[in-house]
């Protein structure tokens, strides 16, 4: 029988005018972007935390601290590549990933396939093993007021 591990991750960032918005490794046209030390890709950050959590390797902040200049403005796809390398080095592989973005605006649906196509090869899986969904918060809370954006991720690892 194959050993399995499940991990979950969460990330949230404030939004501010004039910053680029990158989600799932895809630049999305919008008037606001994430305030962050890196590129602020909440979807990939949640995914990194899910992968790290599945193997009890801590969290993204421990491995890529926002106090390090080495990670200032970094493309979160590079962070995900490093986390996936840790997964592989530990003898595990990704079975699948399921992610949910919470954003009032912009509409995410037009970018979901591109996000899945971007994330799948980084995880070393087919696009059919990567799910990206989005929802609003019905204008409730900071996400509903367009003050922030957040993401949840769940991964299954096998060995």
ChimeraX commands (.cxc) that place a marker at each C-alpha (Angstrom):
marker #1 position 0.00,0.00,0.00 radius 0.5
marker #1 position 1.18,3.50,-0.84 radius 0.5
marker #1 position 1.92,5.89,2.01 radius 0.5
marker #1 position -0.22,9.02,1.76 radius 0.5
marker #1 position -0.01,12.45,3.36 radius 0.5
marker #1 position -2.49,15.32,3.23 radius 0.5
marker #1 position -1.52,18.95,3.73 radius 0.5
marker #1 position -3.50,22.16,3.78 radius 0.5
marker #1 position -2.42,25.74,3.36 radius 0.5
marker #1 position -3.85,29.23,3.62 radius 0.5
marker #1 position -2.61,32.67,2.69 radius 0.5
marker #1 position -4.03,36.18,2.67 radius 0.5
marker #1 position -2.64,39.48,1.41 radius 0.5
marker #1 position -3.87,43.04,1.48 radius 0.5
marker #1 position -4.63,44.64,-1.88 radius 0.5
marker #1 position -3.39,48.08,-2.90 radius 0.5
marker #1 position -3.86,50.26,-5.97 radius 0.5
marker #1 position -1.23,50.18,-8.68 radius 0.5
marker #1 position 0.44,46.88,-7.79 radius 0.5
marker #1 position 0.53,43.88,-10.16 radius 0.5
marker #1 position -1.85,41.02,-9.38 radius 0.5
marker #1 position -0.34,37.56,-9.81 radius 0.5
marker #1 position -2.43,34.50,-8.98 radius 0.5
marker #1 position -1.48,30.93,-9.72 radius 0.5
marker #1 position 1.58,32.17,-11.58 radius 0.5
marker #1 position -0.60,34.21,-13.96 radius 0.5
marker #1 position -0.54,38.01,-14.18 radius 0.5
marker #1 position -4.15,39.21,-14.06 radius 0.5
marker #1 position -5.20,42.67,-15.22 radius 0.5
marker #1 position -6.67,44.56,-12.27 radius 0.5
marker #1 position -6.36,47.96,-10.63 radius 0.5
marker #1 position -5.08,46.40,-7.40 radius 0.5
marker #1 position -2.38,43.91,-6.51 radius 0.5
marker #1 position -1.10,42.15,-3.43 radius 0.5
marker #1 position 1.04,43.95,-0.89 radius 0.5
marker #1 position 3.90,41.53,-0.26 radius 0.5
marker #1 position 7.65,41.01,0.02 radius 0.5
marker #1 position 7.49,38.57,-2.91 radius 0.5
marker #1 position 5.12,38.81,-5.87 radius 0.5
marker #1 position 2.26,38.17,-3.42 radius 0.5
marker #1 position 0.80,35.15,-5.23 radius 0.5
marker #1 position -1.58,33.98,-2.49 radius 0.5
marker #1 position -2.57,30.86,-4.44 radius 0.5
marker #1 position 0.99,29.58,-4.80 radius 0.5
marker #1 position 1.82,30.58,-1.22 radius 0.5
marker #1 position -1.10,28.53,0.09 radius 0.5
marker #1 position 0.01,25.65,-2.12 radius 0.5
marker #1 position 3.58,25.84,-0.78 radius 0.5
marker #1 position 2.24,25.76,2.78 radius 0.5
marker #1 position 0.05,22.74,1.98 radius 0.5
marker #1 position 3.05,20.85,0.55 radius 0.5
marker #1 position 5.28,21.77,3.47 radius 0.5
marker #1 position 2.54,20.94,5.96 radius 0.5
marker #1 position 1.96,17.49,4.49 radius 0.5
marker #1 position 5.55,16.59,5.39 radius 0.5
marker #1 position 5.67,18.58,8.67 radius 0.5
marker #1 position 8.38,20.82,7.20 radius 0.5
marker #1 position 7.06,24.07,8.67 radius 0.5
marker #1 position 5.68,26.88,6.57 radius 0.5
marker #1 position 6.65,29.17,3.73 radius 0.5
marker #1 position 7.81,31.91,6.11 radius 0.5
marker #1 position 10.36,29.59,7.72 radius 0.5
marker #1 position 11.90,28.64,4.39 radius 0.5
marker #1 position 11.55,31.97,2.56 radius 0.5
marker #1 position 11.44,34.72,5.22 radius 0.5
marker #1 position 10.14,38.15,4.27 radius 0.5
marker #1 position 13.13,39.61,6.08 radius 0.5
marker #1 position 15.49,38.23,3.42 radius 0.5
marker #1 position 16.41,40.42,0.48 radius 0.5
marker #1 position 16.91,37.21,-1.53 radius 0.5
marker #1 position 13.13,36.85,-1.74 radius 0.5
marker #1 position 12.18,40.49,-2.39 radius 0.5
marker #1 position 9.91,40.53,-5.44 radius 0.5
marker #1 position 10.58,36.86,-6.19 radius 0.5
marker #1 position 8.32,35.01,-8.59 radius 0.5
marker #1 position 6.37,32.56,-6.40 radius 0.5
marker #1 position 6.73,29.90,-9.06 radius 0.5
marker #1 position 10.41,29.77,-8.04 radius 0.5
marker #1 position 9.36,29.24,-4.41 radius 0.5
marker #1 position 6.99,26.46,-5.45 radius 0.5
marker #1 position 9.77,24.79,-7.46 radius 0.5
marker #1 position 11.98,24.77,-4.37 radius 0.5
marker #1 position 9.21,23.36,-2.19 radius 0.5
marker #1 position 8.43,20.61,-4.72 radius 0.5
marker #1 position 12.15,19.77,-4.78 radius 0.5
marker #1 position 11.97,19.33,-0.97 radius 0.5
marker #1 position 8.98,17.02,-1.42 radius 0.5
marker #1 position 10.88,14.92,-3.98 radius 0.5
marker #1 position 14.07,14.88,-1.89 radius 0.5
marker #1 position 12.03,13.45,0.99 radius 0.5
marker #1 position 10.88,10.63,-1.31 radius 0.5
marker #1 position 7.33,11.86,-1.96 radius 0.5
marker #1 position 5.39,12.91,-5.06 radius 0.5
marker #1 position 2.30,15.02,-5.59 radius 0.5
marker #1 position -0.88,13.05,-6.28 radius 0.5
marker #1 position -3.18,16.06,-6.65 radius 0.5
marker #1 position -3.84,19.62,-5.48 radius 0.5
marker #1 position -7.13,21.42,-4.90 radius 0.5
marker #1 position -7.14,25.20,-4.39 radius 0.5
marker #1 position -9.75,27.88,-3.77 radius 0.5
marker #1 position -9.25,31.62,-4.25 radius 0.5
marker #1 position -11.42,34.08,-2.33 radius 0.5
marker #1 position -11.72,37.39,-4.16 radius 0.5
marker #1 position -14.55,39.84,-4.70 radius 0.5
marker #1 position -12.84,41.18,-7.83 radius 0.5
marker #1 position -11.52,40.52,-10.38 radius 0.5
marker #1 position -13.41,37.57,-11.82 radius 0.5
marker #1 position -11.07,34.58,-11.74 radius 0.5
marker #1 position -12.90,32.16,-14.06 radius 0.5
marker #1 position -11.27,33.45,-17.28 radius 0.5
marker #1 position -7.82,32.58,-15.85 radius 0.5
marker #1 position -8.45,29.20,-14.21 radius 0.5
marker #1 position -7.27,27.03,-17.10 radius 0.5
marker #1 position -4.09,29.10,-17.49 radius 0.5
marker #1 position -3.42,28.79,-13.74 radius 0.5
marker #1 position -3.89,25.01,-13.88 radius 0.5
marker #1 position -1.60,24.81,-16.93 radius 0.5
marker #1 position 1.03,26.85,-15.06 radius 0.5
marker #1 position 0.84,24.92,-11.79 radius 0.5
marker #1 position 0.62,21.33,-13.10 radius 0.5
marker #1 position 4.17,21.10,-14.53 radius 0.5
marker #1 position 5.59,22.77,-11.42 radius 0.5
marker #1 position 4.02,19.97,-9.36 radius 0.5
marker #1 position 5.02,17.30,-11.87 radius 0.5
marker #1 position 1.43,16.22,-12.50 radius 0.5
marker #1 position -1.13,16.43,-15.28 radius 0.5
marker #1 position -3.58,19.28,-15.46 radius 0.5
marker #1 position -6.32,16.82,-14.43 radius 0.5
marker #1 position -4.63,16.62,-11.02 radius 0.5
marker #1 position -4.80,20.37,-10.37 radius 0.5
marker #1 position -8.04,22.05,-9.38 radius 0.5
marker #1 position -8.43,25.83,-9.07 radius 0.5
marker #1 position -11.73,27.31,-7.99 radius 0.5
marker #1 position -12.78,30.80,-6.98 radius 0.5
marker #1 position -15.51,32.34,-4.93 radius 0.5
marker #1 position -16.48,35.73,-3.58 radius 0.5
marker #1 position -17.37,36.45,0.02 radius 0.5
marker #1 position -20.67,38.07,-1.04 radius 0.5
marker #1 position -19.19,41.51,-0.25 radius 0.5
marker #1 position -18.65,40.50,3.39 radius 0.5
marker #1 position -15.47,41.20,5.36 radius 0.5
marker #1 position -12.15,42.56,4.10 radius 0.5
marker #1 position -12.20,40.37,0.99 radius 0.5
marker #1 position -15.72,41.47,0.16 radius 0.5
marker #1 position -14.67,45.10,0.59 radius 0.5
marker #1 position -11.78,44.39,-1.83 radius 0.5
marker #1 position -9.19,45.10,0.86 radius 0.5
marker #1 position -7.57,41.70,0.42 radius 0.5
marker #1 position -7.50,38.35,-1.33 radius 0.5
marker #1 position -6.93,34.89,0.12 radius 0.5
marker #1 position -6.50,31.27,-0.90 radius 0.5
marker #1 position -6.83,27.76,0.51 radius 0.5
marker #1 position -4.95,24.74,-0.79 radius 0.5
marker #1 position -5.11,21.03,-0.09 radius 0.5
marker #1 position -2.61,18.50,-1.45 radius 0.5
marker #1 position -2.28,14.76,-1.40 radius 0.5
marker #1 position 1.21,13.28,-1.48 radius 0.5
marker #1 position 2.18,9.67,-2.11 radius 0.5
marker #1 position 5.28,7.57,-1.58 radius 0.5
marker link #1:1,2 radius 0.2
marker link #1:2,3 radius 0.2
marker link #1:3,4 radius 0.2
marker link #1:4,5 radius 0.2
marker link #1:5,6 radius 0.2
marker link #1:6,7 radius 0.2
marker link #1:7,8 radius 0.2
marker link #1:8,9 radius 0.2
marker link #1:9,10 radius 0.2
marker link #1:10,11 radius 0.2
marker link #1:11,12 radius 0.2
marker link #1:12,13 radius 0.2
marker link #1:13,14 radius 0.2
marker link #1:14,15 radius 0.2
marker link #1:15,16 radius 0.2
marker link #1:16,17 radius 0.2
marker link #1:17,18 radius 0.2
marker link #1:18,19 radius 0.2
marker link #1:19,20 radius 0.2
marker link #1:20,21 radius 0.2
marker link #1:21,22 radius 0.2
marker link #1:22,23 radius 0.2
marker link #1:23,24 radius 0.2
marker link #1:24,25 radius 0.2
marker link #1:25,26 radius 0.2
marker link #1:26,27 radius 0.2
marker link #1:27,28 radius 0.2
marker link #1:28,29 radius 0.2
marker link #1:29,30 radius 0.2
marker link #1:30,31 radius 0.2
marker link #1:31,32 radius 0.2
marker link #1:32,33 radius 0.2
marker link #1:33,34 radius 0.2
marker link #1:34,35 radius 0.2
marker link #1:35,36 radius 0.2
marker link #1:36,37 radius 0.2
marker link #1:37,38 radius 0.2
marker link #1:38,39 radius 0.2
marker link #1:39,40 radius 0.2
marker link #1:40,41 radius 0.2
marker link #1:41,42 radius 0.2
marker link #1:42,43 radius 0.2
marker link #1:43,44 radius 0.2
marker link #1:44,45 radius 0.2
marker link #1:45,46 radius 0.2
marker link #1:46,47 radius 0.2
marker link #1:47,48 radius 0.2
marker link #1:48,49 radius 0.2
marker link #1:49,50 radius 0.2
marker link #1:50,51 radius 0.2
marker link #1:51,52 radius 0.2
marker link #1:52,53 radius 0.2
marker link #1:53,54 radius 0.2
marker link #1:54,55 radius 0.2
marker link #1:55,56 radius 0.2
marker link #1:56,57 radius 0.2
marker link #1:57,58 radius 0.2
marker link #1:58,59 radius 0.2
marker link #1:59,60 radius 0.2
marker link #1:60,61 radius 0.2
marker link #1:61,62 radius 0.2
marker link #1:62,63 radius 0.2
marker link #1:63,64 radius 0.2
marker link #1:64,65 radius 0.2
marker link #1:65,66 radius 0.2
marker link #1:66,67 radius 0.2
marker link #1:67,68 radius 0.2
marker link #1:68,69 radius 0.2
marker link #1:69,70 radius 0.2
marker link #1:70,71 radius 0.2
marker link #1:71,72 radius 0.2
marker link #1:72,73 radius 0.2
marker link #1:73,74 radius 0.2
marker link #1:74,75 radius 0.2
marker link #1:75,76 radius 0.2
marker link #1:76,77 radius 0.2
marker link #1:77,78 radius 0.2
marker link #1:78,79 radius 0.2
marker link #1:79,80 radius 0.2
marker link #1:80,81 radius 0.2
marker link #1:81,82 radius 0.2
marker link #1:82,83 radius 0.2
marker link #1:83,84 radius 0.2
marker link #1:84,85 radius 0.2
marker link #1:85,86 radius 0.2
marker link #1:86,87 radius 0.2
marker link #1:87,88 radius 0.2
marker link #1:88,89 radius 0.2
marker link #1:89,90 radius 0.2
marker link #1:90,91 radius 0.2
marker link #1:91,92 radius 0.2
marker link #1:92,93 radius 0.2
marker link #1:93,94 radius 0.2
marker link #1:94,95 radius 0.2
marker link #1:95,96 radius 0.2
marker link #1:96,97 radius 0.2
marker link #1:97,98 radius 0.2
marker link #1:98,99 radius 0.2
marker link #1:99,100 radius 0.2
marker link #1:100,101 radius 0.2
marker link #1:101,102 radius 0.2
marker link #1:102,103 radius 0.2
marker link #1:103,104 radius 0.2
marker link #1:104,105 radius 0.2
marker link #1:105,106 radius 0.2
marker link #1:106,107 radius 0.2
marker link #1:107,108 radius 0.2
marker link #1:108,109 radius 0.2
marker link #1:109,110 radius 0.2
marker link #1:110,111 radius 0.2
marker link #1:111,112 radius 0.2
marker link #1:112,113 radius 0.2
marker link #1:113,114 radius 0.2
marker link #1:114,115 radius 0.2
marker link #1:115,116 radius 0.2
marker link #1:116,117 radius 0.2
marker link #1:117,118 radius 0.2
marker link #1:118,119 radius 0.2
marker link #1:119,120 radius 0.2
marker link #1:120,121 radius 0.2
marker link #1:121,122 radius 0.2
marker link #1:122,123 radius 0.2
marker link #1:123,124 radius 0.2
marker link #1:124,125 radius 0.2
marker link #1:125,126 radius 0.2
marker link #1:126,127 radius 0.2
marker link #1:127,128 radius 0.2
marker link #1:128,129 radius 0.2
marker link #1:129,130 radius 0.2
marker link #1:130,131 radius 0.2
marker link #1:131,132 radius 0.2
marker link #1:132,133 radius 0.2
marker link #1:133,134 radius 0.2
marker link #1:134,135 radius 0.2
marker link #1:135,136 radius 0.2
marker link #1:136,137 radius 0.2
marker link #1:137,138 radius 0.2
marker link #1:138,139 radius 0.2
marker link #1:139,140 radius 0.2
marker link #1:140,141 radius 0.2
marker link #1:141,142 radius 0.2
marker link #1:142,143 radius 0.2
marker link #1:143,144 radius 0.2
marker link #1:144,145 radius 0.2
marker link #1:145,146 radius 0.2
marker link #1:146,147 radius 0.2
marker link #1:147,148 radius 0.2
marker link #1:148,149 radius 0.2
marker link #1:149,150 radius 0.2
marker link #1:150,151 radius 0.2
marker link #1:151,152 radius 0.2
marker link #1:152,153 radius 0.2
marker link #1:153,154 radius 0.2
marker link #1:154,155 radius 0.2
marker link #1:155,156 radius 0.2
marker link #1:156,157 radius 0.2
marker link #1:157,158 radius 0.2
marker link #1:158,159 radius 0.2
view
